[in-house]
Amino acid sequence: MEKMTLVEALDKKVLLQKRIHSRIRTTGFVEWHKHNELRTARKKQKVAEFEADARASYQSIMDLIAYYDKLNEAISKANAENKIETSIGEMSIAGVIARKDQLSRKVENMGILIDDDEINGNIDLEQTLARQLETQLAYALKKVNEQNQKNNTSAEMMRNSILGRENKGKEDSAVTSVVEAYLSENKAELIDPIGAEAQSKKLREENEKLLMELNVKLKIANATVEIEI
């Protein structure tokens, strides 16, 4: 029975992957030769030696794969069974890893539609909500500014139309009152009942804080939890 910490097991898993892939790439399993020659065509190795080496190498690789599978199973079992206390409650190590992966995926694109990663649960839900708040706020502010610019243009045209060409640019209190009333009645205003900017900032800050916490606690768990294979 072999005992090791999770961090040791994870390091060994990575090394095993590299070792197995290297052995698979560099090992000769199949060769050919002419019937009247006793050596292989490529490496000029005696046929009997090649056959023995191929069988031994194949078995060695299969043994490494079997050990890798046992190691991987032990890691998965430890991740499922061992719990970590976090600020959002008790979670299994596997749960912490999954949540950390979600938090680590950044939502960069700005758009109204929710993408496949978000629907499939690959993106943290709070990030999706923050992105949607930011997107809708930016869109609404853009429309408010555009509409008010149009209103200003229309108001200026209205002023000039009332005053006439000969009085263009002159001040007239009656005309000014009409124009100001028009601007007031048609003014575009933002409707933001939840305070989208502040809420989005809060969500992102909380997510960053949680991600840092989970990273630290996962490192501690990996260094202290032991597995046996």
N, C-alpha and C positions, 0 to 999 in steps of 0.2 A: 504494500500500500504506500503510495506516494502522497505527501502532504505539502501544500504550498499556499501562499496567499493569492487572492484574486489578481493582484497586479502582476505577480510572478507568472501566474497562469496565462494572463493576457499577453505578456511579453513572449512567453514560450509559444503561444498560439501563432503569433506573428512570425516568429522565427521558423516554426514548423511549416507554415504556408510557403515561405520563401524556399526552404530546403526541399520540400516536396516538389514544388514547381520546377526548381532547378534540376532535380534528379530526373523528372519526367522529360524535360527538354533535352537533357544531355545523354540519356541512356539509350543505347541501341537495343531494340527489342526484336527487330526483323532485319535480316540481311539476305544476300544471295551469293552464289558462287557457281563457277563452271563445274560440270560433273567430273571433269578430269583434274580438277584442282582441289587441294585440301584446305585452302585458305579463303577467307571471305573476300569479296571483290573490293570493298571500300577500305577497310582497315588492315587487310592482309593478316587477319587473325585466324588461327587454326579453328576450323569449324566446331570441333568438340569444345574448345575453350570458349568460343563465342556463345554456344548453346548454354554452357554452364553459367557463364557470366550473366546472360540474359535472364535465366531462371532465377538466379540469386538476386539480381538487381530488382526484378519484378516483385519478388517476395519481400525484399527490403522496403520497397515503396509501399506495398500493401500493408506492411506492419506499421509504417509511419502514418499512413492514412487512418488505420484502426486506432492508433494512439491519439491522433488528432481528433477523431470523432469522440473518443472517451473524454478527452480534455474539454472539448466544446460542450459536451453534454453536462459535465460537472460544473462548468462556468454558468451555463443556462439554469441549472438546478439551483445553484447558489444565488443567482440573480433573482430567481422567483421566490425563494424561501426566506431570504434575509431582508429585514425591514429597516428603513431609515426614517427618523423623525425629521420633518421639514416644517417650514412655516405654513404650509398648506395642508398639513396632516401627515399621517404615517403612509409611507409608500414603499413598495418593494424596490430593490435595486433596479430591476427591469423597468418598473414604472418610472423611476427617476431618469434612467437612460432615455426612455421614449419621450418624456416631457422635455428633457434637456435638448434632444434632437429637434423637437418642434420649436422650442424657443430660439434655437441657433439658426433656424431658417428665416432669413430676412425677407419681408415683403417689400420689394423695391418699386414695382410698377404701380402707377397711379391710374386707376380705372374704376368705373362703376361696377363692372361685372366681377364676380368672385371666380377665381380660376380653379383648375382641377386640383392643384395641390391643396388648396384650402378646403374644397369639398371632400377630398379623400382623407382629410385629417393630418396632412403632412405639415401644415402650418398651424401654430398655436392660435386658438380661437380669439384670444385677446388681441393678438396682432392683426387678425383679420378685421376685428371691430375697429381698432385704431386706424387701420388703413382706410376703412370705409368712412369713418368720421372725417379724416383729413381730406379724402377725395371729394366728398359731398360739400364740405366747407369751401374748398378751393373753387369748386364749380359754381356754387351759389354766389360767392364773392365776385367771381368773374362776371356773372350775369348781372349782379347789382351794379357794378361799375359800368358795364356796357350800356345798361338801360339808362342810368343817370347821365352818361355822356350823350346818349340820344336825346334825352329830355333837354339838356343844355343847348344842344344844337337846334331843337324845335323851338325852344323858348326864344333864342336869339332871332330866329326867322320870324317868329310871331311879333317880337318887338319891332323889328324893321318893317314888317308888313303894316302894323298899326301906325307907326310914325310916318311912313312914306319915305321915298328916296330923299326928298329935300330936307327932312328932319332927322335923317339917319345919324346916330351917335349922340343925339341930344337926350337930356334927362327929362322925363315926364312922370310925375308921381302916379298918375292914374294908370299909365301904361305899365310902370314898374309893379304896381299892385296886381294887375292882371297877370303879368308874367310870373311873379312870385307865387300867386295862387295856383297857377298852372303847375309850377315846379313842385309845390307842396303836395298837391293832389296826386301827382304822377310819380312822386319820388319812390324809387325802388329801395326796399329795406330788407335786411337780413333777418331771417327767422331762425334763431339758434337757441331753443329752449333748454338744452342740456349743457351748453358751453362746450362745443365740439373740440376746440383747440385745447382747452385745459384738460378735458377728459382723455383725449388722445395722448397728451403728454404724460398724464398720470399712468395710463395703461402701459405705455412704453417704459417708463421708469420702473414700475413695479415688475415688469417682465425682465428687465436688465438685472434688477436686484435678485429676483428669483433664480435667474440663470447663474449668477455668481455663487449663490448659496448652494445650488444643486451641484455645481462643479466641485466646490470644496468638499461637500459631504460625500460625493461619489468617490473622490480621491481617498478620503479617510476610510470609506468602506472597502475599497479595493486593497488598501494597505493592511487592513485588519481582519477581514473575513477570510477564512481558510477553506480550502476544498481538498477532497481526497479522491485519488483515482487509482 
